Amino acid sequence: MSEIKRLVLDVLKPHHPTIIEMSRRIGILNGVSGVNCTLEEVDRETESVKITIEGTSIDFESVEETISDCGGVIHSVDSVSAGKKLVEEVETPQDR
């Protein structure tokens, strides 16, 4: 099976734990090399966060469980990269 190298997730979470704490928890998972959490929107009780995770072999179920343990829920998986190497998107004329 091909290993996941990058995940981009749209997550809804409570205000606590902070995105700093959530990033740290995801960052220590096996196969994860780096995490970027960006606050997209703040509501009275929740925050919408874009989470980008890169690594050598990301275990989606472990990421999902960690987010759930933080009180969050994955709204959508916005991007997945898998295989032997990361492939960056290329702009085509249709994208303009």
Backbone as XML, in Angstrom:
<?xml version="1.0"?>
<chain id="A" units="angstrom">
  <residue number="1" name="MET">
    <atom name="N" x="0.836" y="-1.171" z="0.000"/>
    <atom name="CA" x="0.000" y="0.000" z="0.000"/>
    <atom name="C" x="0.889" y="1.245" z="0.000"/>
  </residue>
  <residue number="2" name="SER">
    <atom name="N" x="0.471" y="2.270" z="-0.695"/>
    <atom name="CA" x="1.223" y="3.517" z="-0.807"/>
    <atom name="C" x="1.100" y="4.331" z="0.479"/>
  </residue>
  <residue number="3" name="GLU">
    <atom name="N" x="2.218" y="4.903" z="0.918"/>
    <atom name="CA" x="2.255" y="5.685" z="2.152"/>
    <atom name="C" x="1.761" y="7.111" z="1.922"/>
  </residue>
  <residue number="4" name="ILE">
    <atom name="N" x="1.032" y="7.666" z="2.890"/>
    <atom name="CA" x="0.567" y="9.053" z="2.810"/>
    <atom name="C" x="1.712" y="9.978" z="3.201"/>
  </residue>
  <residue number="5" name="LYS">
    <atom name="N" x="1.987" y="10.952" z="2.343"/>
    <atom name="CA" x="3.069" y="11.919" z="2.561"/>
    <atom name="C" x="2.554" y="13.281" z="3.004"/>
  </residue>
  <residue number="6" name="ARG">
    <atom name="N" x="1.340" y="13.648" z="2.586"/>
    <atom name="CA" x="0.765" y="14.954" z="2.961"/>
    <atom name="C" x="-0.744" y="14.828" z="3.084"/>
  </residue>
  <residue number="7" name="LEU">
    <atom name="N" x="-1.283" y="15.480" z="4.116"/>
    <atom name="CA" x="-2.726" y="15.582" z="4.331"/>
    <atom name="C" x="-3.063" y="17.042" z="4.568"/>
  </residue>
  <residue number="8" name="VAL">
    <atom name="N" x="-4.141" y="17.507" z="3.960"/>
    <atom name="CA" x="-4.665" y="18.835" z="4.246"/>
    <atom name="C" x="-6.105" y="18.634" z="4.719"/>
  </residue>
  <residue number="9" name="LEU">
    <atom name="N" x="-6.361" y="19.062" z="5.963"/>
    <atom name="CA" x="-7.648" y="18.807" z="6.595"/>
    <atom name="C" x="-8.331" y="20.106" z="7.003"/>
  </residue>
  <residue number="10" name="ASP">
    <atom name="N" x="-9.660" y="20.107" z="6.902"/>
    <atom name="CA" x="-10.485" y="21.187" z="7.426"/>
    <atom name="C" x="-11.102" y="20.643" z="8.708"/>
  </residue>
  <residue number="11" name="VAL">
    <atom name="N" x="-10.752" y="21.279" z="9.834"/>
    <atom name="CA" x="-11.137" y="20.756" z="11.139"/>
    <atom name="C" x="-11.925" y="21.802" z="11.921"/>
  </residue>
  <residue number="12" name="LEU">
    <atom name="N" x="-12.968" y="21.353" z="12.605"/>
    <atom name="CA" x="-13.712" y="22.193" z="13.536"/>
    <atom name="C" x="-13.357" y="21.720" z="14.935"/>
  </residue>
  <residue number="13" name="LYS">
    <atom name="N" x="-12.917" y="22.661" z="15.800"/>
    <atom name="CA" x="-12.470" y="22.294" z="17.141"/>
    <atom name="C" x="-12.947" y="23.321" z="18.152"/>
  </residue>
  <residue number="14" name="PRO">
    <atom name="N" x="-13.007" y="22.939" z="19.430"/>
    <atom name="CA" x="-13.303" y="23.925" z="20.470"/>
    <atom name="C" x="-12.095" y="24.853" z="20.650"/>
  </residue>
  <residue number="15" name="HIS">
    <atom name="N" x="-12.270" y="25.931" z="21.403"/>
    <atom name="CA" x="-11.171" y="26.873" z="21.620"/>
    <atom name="C" x="-9.999" y="26.242" z="22.382"/>
  </residue>
  <residue number="16" name="HIS">
    <atom name="N" x="-10.309" y="25.257" z="23.238"/>
    <atom name="CA" x="-9.238" y="24.594" z="23.985"/>
    <atom name="C" x="-9.279" y="23.123" z="23.698"/>
  </residue>
  <residue number="17" name="PRO">
    <atom name="N" x="-8.207" y="22.472" z="23.427"/>
    <atom name="CA" x="-6.846" y="22.993" z="23.448"/>
    <atom name="C" x="-6.591" y="23.944" z="22.269"/>
  </residue>
  <residue number="18" name="THR">
    <atom name="N" x="-5.559" y="24.740" z="22.404"/>
    <atom name="CA" x="-5.203" y="25.701" z="21.366"/>
    <atom name="C" x="-4.625" y="24.976" z="20.143"/>
  </residue>
  <residue number="19" name="ILE">
    <atom name="N" x="-4.478" y="25.715" z="19.042"/>
    <atom name="CA" x="-3.864" y="25.111" z="17.852"/>
    <atom name="C" x="-2.398" y="24.778" z="18.123"/>
  </residue>
  <residue number="20" name="ILE">
    <atom name="N" x="-1.777" y="25.459" z="19.073"/>
    <atom name="CA" x="-0.397" y="25.127" z="19.454"/>
    <atom name="C" x="-0.354" y="23.728" z="20.045"/>
  </residue>
  <residue number="21" name="GLU">
    <atom name="N" x="-1.228" y="23.460" z="20.991"/>
    <atom name="CA" x="-1.268" y="22.144" z="21.629"/>
    <atom name="C" x="-1.668" y="21.059" z="20.631"/>
  </residue>
  <residue number="22" name="MET">
    <atom name="N" x="-2.649" y="21.340" z="19.790"/>
    <atom name="CA" x="-3.076" y="20.356" z="18.795"/>
    <atom name="C" x="-1.928" y="20.038" z="17.828"/>
  </residue>
  <residue number="23" name="SER">
    <atom name="N" x="-1.200" y="21.053" z="17.409"/>
    <atom name="CA" x="-0.057" y="20.846" z="16.512"/>
    <atom name="C" x="0.999" y="19.972" z="17.168"/>
  </residue>
  <residue number="24" name="ARG">
    <atom name="N" x="1.265" y="20.240" z="18.430"/>
    <atom name="CA" x="2.262" y="19.426" z="19.154"/>
    <atom name="C" x="1.830" y="17.966" z="19.240"/>
  </residue>
  <residue number="25" name="ARG">
    <atom name="N" x="0.562" y="17.749" z="19.526"/>
    <atom name="CA" x="0.062" y="16.366" z="19.648"/>
    <atom name="C" x="0.140" y="15.626" z="18.312"/>
  </residue>
  <residue number="26" name="ILE">
    <atom name="N" x="-0.210" y="16.292" z="17.234"/>
    <atom name="CA" x="-0.130" y="15.659" z="15.911"/>
    <atom name="C" x="1.335" y="15.475" z="15.507"/>
  </residue>
  <residue number="27" name="GLY">
    <atom name="N" x="2.167" y="16.455" z="15.844"/>
    <atom name="CA" x="3.576" y="16.435" z="15.442"/>
    <atom name="C" x="4.392" y="15.298" z="16.018"/>
  </residue>
  <residue number="28" name="ILE">
    <atom name="N" x="3.952" y="14.722" z="17.146"/>
    <atom name="CA" x="4.714" y="13.629" z="17.752"/>
    <atom name="C" x="4.267" y="12.247" z="17.263"/>
  </residue>
  <residue number="29" name="LEU">
    <atom name="N" x="3.249" y="12.207" z="16.411"/>
    <atom name="CA" x="2.786" y="10.918" z="15.895"/>
    <atom name="C" x="3.842" y="10.294" z="14.993"/>
  </residue>
  <residue number="30" name="ASN">
    <atom name="N" x="3.915" y="8.975" z="15.018"/>
    <atom name="CA" x="4.847" y="8.252" z="14.146"/>
    <atom name="C" x="4.562" y="8.574" z="12.689"/>
  </residue>
  <residue number="31" name="GLY">
    <atom name="N" x="5.620" y="8.806" z="11.926"/>
    <atom name="CA" x="5.494" y="9.060" z="10.498"/>
    <atom name="C" x="5.240" y="10.508" z="10.142"/>
  </residue>
  <residue number="32" name="VAL">
    <atom name="N" x="5.030" y="11.381" z="11.152"/>
    <atom name="CA" x="4.776" y="12.801" z="10.903"/>
    <atom name="C" x="6.082" y="13.579" z="11.042"/>
  </residue>
  <residue number="33" name="SER">
    <atom name="N" x="6.421" y="14.361" z="10.008"/>
    <atom name="CA" x="7.628" y="15.188" z="10.031"/>
    <atom name="C" x="7.335" y="16.632" z="10.395"/>
  </residue>
  <residue number="34" name="GLY">
    <atom name="N" x="6.142" y="17.118" z="10.038"/>
    <atom name="CA" x="5.796" y="18.503" z="10.318"/>
    <atom name="C" x="4.303" y="18.742" z="10.232"/>
  </residue>
  <residue number="35" name="VAL">
    <atom name="N" x="3.857" y="19.781" z="10.963"/>
    <atom name="CA" x="2.439" y="20.136" z="11.017"/>
    <atom name="C" x="2.313" y="21.648" z="10.917"/>
  </residue>
  <residue number="36" name="ASN">
    <atom name="N" x="1.310" y="22.095" z="10.166"/>
    <atom name="CA" x="0.984" y="23.515" z="10.083"/>
    <atom name="C" x="-0.502" y="23.649" z="10.366"/>
  </residue>
  <residue number="37" name="CYS">
    <atom name="N" x="-0.843" y="24.362" z="11.446"/>
    <atom name="CA" x="-2.243" y="24.633" z="11.789"/>
    <atom name="C" x="-2.500" y="26.115" z="11.581"/>
  </residue>
  <residue number="38" name="THR">
    <atom name="N" x="-3.496" y="26.427" z="10.763"/>
    <atom name="CA" x="-3.854" y="27.814" z="10.477"/>
    <atom name="C" x="-5.289" y="28.059" z="10.892"/>
  </residue>
  <residue number="39" name="LEU">
    <atom name="N" x="-5.483" y="29.059" z="11.749"/>
    <atom name="CA" x="-6.818" y="29.436" z="12.187"/>
    <atom name="C" x="-7.523" y="30.150" z="11.039"/>
  </residue>
  <residue number="40" name="GLU">
    <atom name="N" x="-8.643" y="29.606" z="10.596"/>
    <atom name="CA" x="-9.382" y="30.160" z="9.468"/>
    <atom name="C" x="-10.558" y="31.026" z="9.915"/>
  </residue>
  <residue number="41" name="GLU">
    <atom name="N" x="-11.250" y="30.585" z="10.980"/>
    <atom name="CA" x="-12.450" y="31.294" z="11.422"/>
    <atom name="C" x="-12.701" y="30.988" z="12.895"/>
  </residue>
  <residue number="42" name="VAL">
    <atom name="N" x="-13.170" y="31.990" z="13.617"/>
    <atom name="CA" x="-13.474" y="31.830" z="15.042"/>
    <atom name="C" x="-14.958" y="32.110" z="15.260"/>
  </residue>
  <residue number="43" name="ASP">
    <atom name="N" x="-15.604" y="31.206" z="15.977"/>
    <atom name="CA" x="-16.997" y="31.362" z="16.345"/>
    <atom name="C" x="-17.042" y="31.511" z="17.866"/>
  </residue>
  <residue number="44" name="ARG">
    <atom name="N" x="-18.221" y="31.652" z="18.394"/>
    <atom name="CA" x="-18.358" y="31.829" z="19.836"/>
    <atom name="C" x="-17.812" y="30.633" z="20.620"/>
  </residue>
  <residue number="45" name="GLU">
    <atom name="N" x="-18.034" y="29.422" z="20.107"/>
    <atom name="CA" x="-17.622" y="28.219" z="20.824"/>
    <atom name="C" x="-16.606" y="27.368" z="20.080"/>
  </residue>
  <residue number="46" name="THR">
    <atom name="N" x="-16.378" y="27.657" z="18.809"/>
    <atom name="CA" x="-15.505" y="26.789" z="18.006"/>
    <atom name="C" x="-14.540" y="27.586" z="17.132"/>
  </residue>
  <residue number="47" name="GLU">
    <atom name="N" x="-13.591" y="26.857" z="16.560"/>
    <atom name="CA" x="-12.633" y="27.414" z="15.613"/>
    <atom name="C" x="-12.556" y="26.499" z="14.397"/>
  </residue>
  <residue number="48" name="SER">
    <atom name="N" x="-12.482" y="27.083" z="13.212"/>
    <atom name="CA" x="-12.216" y="26.320" z="12.000"/>
    <atom name="C" x="-10.720" y="26.427" z="11.730"/>
  </residue>
  <residue number="49" name="VAL">
    <atom name="N" x="-10.086" y="25.287" z="11.538"/>
    <atom name="CA" x="-8.641" y="25.232" z="11.401"/>
    <atom name="C" x="-8.265" y="24.433" z="10.160"/>
  </residue>
  <residue number="50" name="LYS">
    <atom name="N" x="-7.324" y="24.943" z="9.384"/>
    <atom name="CA" x="-6.746" y="24.196" z="8.260"/>
    <atom name="C" x="-5.470" y="23.560" z="8.795"/>
  </residue>
  <residue number="51" name="ILE">
    <atom name="N" x="-5.386" y="22.237" z="8.689"/>
    <atom name="CA" x="-4.216" y="21.506" z="9.183"/>
    <atom name="C" x="-3.527" y="20.833" z="8.009"/>
  </residue>
  <residue number="52" name="THR">
    <atom name="N" x="-2.259" y="21.163" z="7.825"/>
    <atom name="CA" x="-1.428" y="20.522" z="6.804"/>
    <atom name="C" x="-0.387" y="19.684" z="7.523"/>
  </residue>
  <residue number="53" name="ILE">
    <atom name="N" x="-0.330" y="18.407" z="7.166"/>
    <atom name="CA" x="0.586" y="17.462" z="7.813"/>
    <atom name="C" x="1.462" y="16.842" z="6.733"/>
  </residue>
  <residue number="54" name="GLU">
    <atom name="N" x="2.768" y="16.819" z="6.972"/>
    <atom name="CA" x="3.689" y="16.141" z="6.060"/>
    <atom name="C" x="4.500" y="15.124" z="6.839"/>
  </residue>
  <residue number="55" name="GLY">
    <atom name="N" x="4.878" y="14.056" z="6.142"/>
    <atom name="CA" x="5.685" y="13.030" z="6.776"/>
    <atom name="C" x="6.032" y="11.922" z="5.825"/>
  </residue>
  <residue number="56" name="THR">
    <atom name="N" x="6.661" y="10.903" z="6.367"/>
    <atom name="CA" x="7.101" y="9.775" z="5.558"/>
    <atom name="C" x="6.036" y="8.705" z="5.426"/>
  </residue>
  <residue number="57" name="SER">
    <atom name="N" x="5.198" y="8.605" z="6.461"/>
    <atom name="CA" x="4.175" y="7.563" z="6.481"/>
    <atom name="C" x="3.097" y="7.958" z="7.486"/>
  </residue>
  <residue number="58" name="ILE">
    <atom name="N" x="2.206" y="8.856" z="7.074"/>
    <atom name="CA" x="1.183" y="9.396" z="7.968"/>
    <atom name="C" x="0.060" y="8.372" z="8.121"/>
  </residue>
  <residue number="59" name="ASP">
    <atom name="N" x="-0.277" y="8.068" z="9.360"/>
    <atom name="CA" x="-1.378" y="7.154" z="9.656"/>
    <atom name="C" x="-2.634" y="7.997" z="9.891"/>
  </residue>
  <residue number="60" name="PHE">
    <atom name="N" x="-3.527" y="8.005" z="8.912"/>
    <atom name="CA" x="-4.726" y="8.841" z="8.988"/>
    <atom name="C" x="-5.543" y="8.552" z="10.234"/>
  </residue>
  <residue number="61" name="GLU">
    <atom name="N" x="-5.674" y="7.290" z="10.585"/>
    <atom name="CA" x="-6.486" y="6.929" z="11.744"/>
    <atom name="C" x="-5.905" y="7.514" z="13.026"/>
  </residue>
  <residue number="62" name="SER">
    <atom name="N" x="-4.576" y="7.551" z="13.158"/>
    <atom name="CA" x="-3.934" y="8.142" z="14.339"/>
    <atom name="C" x="-4.155" y="9.649" z="14.381"/>
  </residue>
  <residue number="63" name="VAL">
    <atom name="N" x="-4.093" y="10.287" z="13.224"/>
    <atom name="CA" x="-4.352" y="11.727" z="13.142"/>
    <atom name="C" x="-5.796" y="12.013" z="13.534"/>
  </residue>
  <residue number="64" name="GLU">
    <atom name="N" x="-6.718" y="11.242" z="12.972"/>
    <atom name="CA" x="-8.140" y="11.420" z="13.264"/>
    <atom name="C" x="-8.421" y="11.229" z="14.754"/>
  </residue>
  <residue number="65" name="GLU">
    <atom name="N" x="-7.803" y="10.225" z="15.356"/>
    <atom name="CA" x="-7.994" y="9.952" z="16.786"/>
    <atom name="C" x="-7.432" y="11.089" z="17.646"/>
  </residue>
  <residue number="66" name="THR">
    <atom name="N" x="-6.279" y="11.627" z="17.267"/>
    <atom name="CA" x="-5.672" y="12.735" z="18.008"/>
    <atom name="C" x="-6.543" y="13.978" z="17.937"/>
  </residue>
  <residue number="67" name="ILE">
    <atom name="N" x="-7.061" y="14.271" z="16.758"/>
    <atom name="CA" x="-7.958" y="15.423" z="16.595"/>
    <atom name="C" x="-9.212" y="15.218" z="17.440"/>
  </residue>
  <residue number="68" name="SER">
    <atom name="N" x="-9.759" y="14.029" z="17.430"/>
    <atom name="CA" x="-10.945" y="13.704" z="18.225"/>
    <atom name="C" x="-10.658" y="13.849" z="19.720"/>
  </residue>
  <residue number="69" name="ASP">
    <atom name="N" x="-9.484" y="13.398" z="20.163"/>
    <atom name="CA" x="-9.088" y="13.528" z="21.566"/>
    <atom name="C" x="-8.995" y="15.002" z="21.987"/>
  </residue>
  <residue number="70" name="CYS">
    <atom name="N" x="-8.741" y="15.876" z="21.021"/>
    <atom name="CA" x="-8.692" y="17.323" z="21.279"/>
    <atom name="C" x="-10.075" y="17.960" z="21.169"/>
  </residue>
  <residue number="71" name="GLY">
    <atom name="N" x="-11.105" y="17.151" z="20.941"/>
    <atom name="CA" x="-12.465" y="17.659" z="20.840"/>
    <atom name="C" x="-12.843" y="18.121" z="19.442"/>
  </residue>
  <residue number="72" name="GLY">
    <atom name="N" x="-11.957" y="17.858" z="18.472"/>
    <atom name="CA" x="-12.197" y="18.303" z="17.106"/>
    <atom name="C" x="-12.832" y="17.243" z="16.236"/>
  </residue>
  <residue number="73" name="VAL">
    <atom name="N" x="-13.294" y="17.690" z="15.072"/>
    <atom name="CA" x="-13.874" y="16.787" z="14.085"/>
    <atom name="C" x="-13.379" y="17.214" z="12.705"/>
  </residue>
  <residue number="74" name="ILE">
    <atom name="N" x="-13.046" y="16.248" z="11.881"/>
    <atom name="CA" x="-12.597" y="16.538" z="10.519"/>
    <atom name="C" x="-13.828" y="16.799" z="9.657"/>
  </residue>
  <residue number="75" name="HIS">
    <atom name="N" x="-13.934" y="18.020" z="9.144"/>
    <atom name="CA" x="-15.038" y="18.368" z="8.241"/>
    <atom name="C" x="-14.790" y="17.805" z="6.856"/>
  </residue>
  <residue number="76" name="SER">
    <atom name="N" x="-13.539" y="17.922" z="6.392"/>
    <atom name="CA" x="-13.214" y="17.401" z="5.068"/>
    <atom name="C" x="-11.729" y="17.128" z="4.955"/>
  </residue>
  <residue number="77" name="VAL">
    <atom name="N" x="-11.404" y="16.184" z="4.087"/>
    <atom name="CA" x="-10.023" y="15.931" z="3.684"/>
    <atom name="C" x="-9.870" y="16.679" z="2.370"/>
  </residue>
  <residue number="78" name="ASP">
    <atom name="N" x="-9.144" y="17.806" z="2.404"/>
    <atom name="CA" x="-9.060" y="18.690" z="1.244"/>
    <atom name="C" x="-7.975" y="18.297" z="0.257"/>
  </residue>
  <residue number="79" name="SER">
    <atom name="N" x="-6.973" y="17.552" z="0.720"/>
    <atom name="CA" x="-5.908" y="17.125" z="-0.182"/>
    <atom name="C" x="-5.157" y="15.964" z="0.452"/>
  </residue>
  <residue number="80" name="VAL">
    <atom name="N" x="-4.757" y="15.021" z="-0.393"/>
    <atom name="CA" x="-3.943" y="13.880" z="0.048"/>
    <atom name="C" x="-2.841" y="13.662" z="-0.977"/>
  </residue>
  <residue number="81" name="SER">
    <atom name="N" x="-1.626" y="13.472" z="-0.497"/>
    <atom name="CA" x="-0.514" y="13.101" z="-1.370"/>
    <atom name="C" x="0.049" y="11.788" z="-0.863"/>
  </residue>
  <residue number="82" name="ALA">
    <atom name="N" x="0.209" y="10.841" z="-1.770"/>
    <atom name="CA" x="0.719" y="9.534" z="-1.389"/>
    <atom name="C" x="1.690" y="9.049" z="-2.457"/>
  </residue>
  <residue number="83" name="GLY">
    <atom name="N" x="2.482" y="8.065" z="-2.107"/>
    <atom name="CA" x="3.431" y="7.497" z="-3.051"/>
    <atom name="C" x="4.852" y="7.603" z="-2.548"/>
  </residue>
  <residue number="84" name="LYS">
    <atom name="N" x="5.791" y="7.480" z="-3.446"/>
    <atom name="CA" x="7.202" y="7.508" z="-3.068"/>
    <atom name="C" x="7.720" y="8.919" z="-2.822"/>
  </residue>
  <residue number="85" name="LYS">
    <atom name="N" x="7.069" y="9.931" z="-3.443"/>
    <atom name="CA" x="7.505" y="11.312" z="-3.252"/>
    <atom name="C" x="6.308" y="12.236" z="-3.350"/>
  </residue>
  <residue number="86" name="LEU">
    <atom name="N" x="6.488" y="13.469" z="-2.850"/>
    <atom name="CA" x="5.439" y="14.479" z="-2.960"/>
    <atom name="C" x="5.396" y="15.017" z="-4.383"/>
  </residue>
  <residue number="87" name="VAL">
    <atom name="N" x="4.207" y="15.166" z="-4.905"/>
    <atom name="CA" x="4.013" y="15.746" z="-6.227"/>
    <atom name="C" x="3.256" y="17.049" z="-6.041"/>
  </residue>
  <residue number="88" name="GLU">
    <atom name="N" x="3.857" y="18.150" z="-6.466"/>
    <atom name="CA" x="3.210" y="19.451" z="-6.351"/>
    <atom name="C" x="2.243" y="19.636" z="-7.513"/>
  </residue>
  <residue number="89" name="GLU">
    <atom name="N" x="1.151" y="20.337" z="-7.238"/>
    <atom name="CA" x="0.183" y="20.614" z="-8.294"/>
    <atom name="C" x="0.796" y="21.559" z="-9.314"/>
  </residue>
  <residue number="90" name="VAL">
    <atom name="N" x="0.392" y="21.383" z="-10.555"/>
    <atom name="CA" x="0.877" y="22.217" z="-11.656"/>
    <atom name="C" x="-0.317" y="23.015" z="-12.190"/>
  </residue>
  <residue number="91" name="GLU">
    <atom name="N" x="-0.105" y="24.321" z="-12.381"/>
    <atom name="CA" x="-1.171" y="25.146" z="-12.925"/>
    <atom name="C" x="-1.307" y="24.876" z="-14.426"/>
  </residue>
  <residue number="92" name="THR">
    <atom name="N" x="-2.543" y="24.711" z="-14.847"/>
    <atom name="CA" x="-2.837" y="24.504" z="-16.268"/>
    <atom name="C" x="-3.686" y="25.669" z="-16.761"/>
  </residue>
  <residue number="93" name="PRO">
    <atom name="N" x="-3.842" y="25.822" z="-18.067"/>
    <atom name="CA" x="-4.662" y="26.934" z="-18.585"/>
    <atom name="C" x="-6.102" y="26.916" z="-18.041"/>
  </residue>
  <residue number="94" name="GLN">
    <atom name="N" x="-6.623" y="25.750" z="-17.726"/>
    <atom name="CA" x="-7.985" y="25.641" z="-17.201"/>
    <atom name="C" x="-8.094" y="26.253" z="-15.800"/>
  </residue>
  <residue number="95" name="ASP">
    <atom name="N" x="-6.974" y="26.357" z="-15.089"/>
    <atom name="CA" x="-6.972" y="26.903" z="-13.730"/>
    <atom name="C" x="-7.064" y="28.426" z="-13.719"/>
  </residue>
  <residue number="96" name="ARG">
    <atom name="N" x="-6.882" y="29.060" z="-14.845"/>
    <atom name="CA" x="-6.852" y="30.524" z="-14.874"/>
    <atom name="C" x="-8.208" y="31.113" z="-15.042"/>
  </residue>
</chain>
